[in-house]
């Protein structure tokens, strides 16, 4: 549904509103984590402290969901809703001024990925030939 808002989604089920409430909370939780917090480093991978902090913040975030967000993700498709919320926050972080510093620091260093994570990311790569198939 087009509603002239900055971020819209064709499924108007509360995702945008949940993301608008969730992103500031995640950023706040990330800022609360101290940089000298002991961390678990993965051998043979470059270390990115900001990436690790945001990972820990996601763990805290899941335990501290505000009631409206908890209500939105509740139900038999909770995992799916949390994935959608996470991707939505990633999209909004690109445009939200309060996240710019965090995202900039996060991107200054390589992000360590396991082989399995790299495979998932590779599966999202777009092939231009697919556009032809979609228009046929």
Helices and strands as residue ranges (DSSP letters): H 15-32, H 49-63, H 67-73, H 78-93, G 97-99, H 100-107, H 115-123, H 129-135
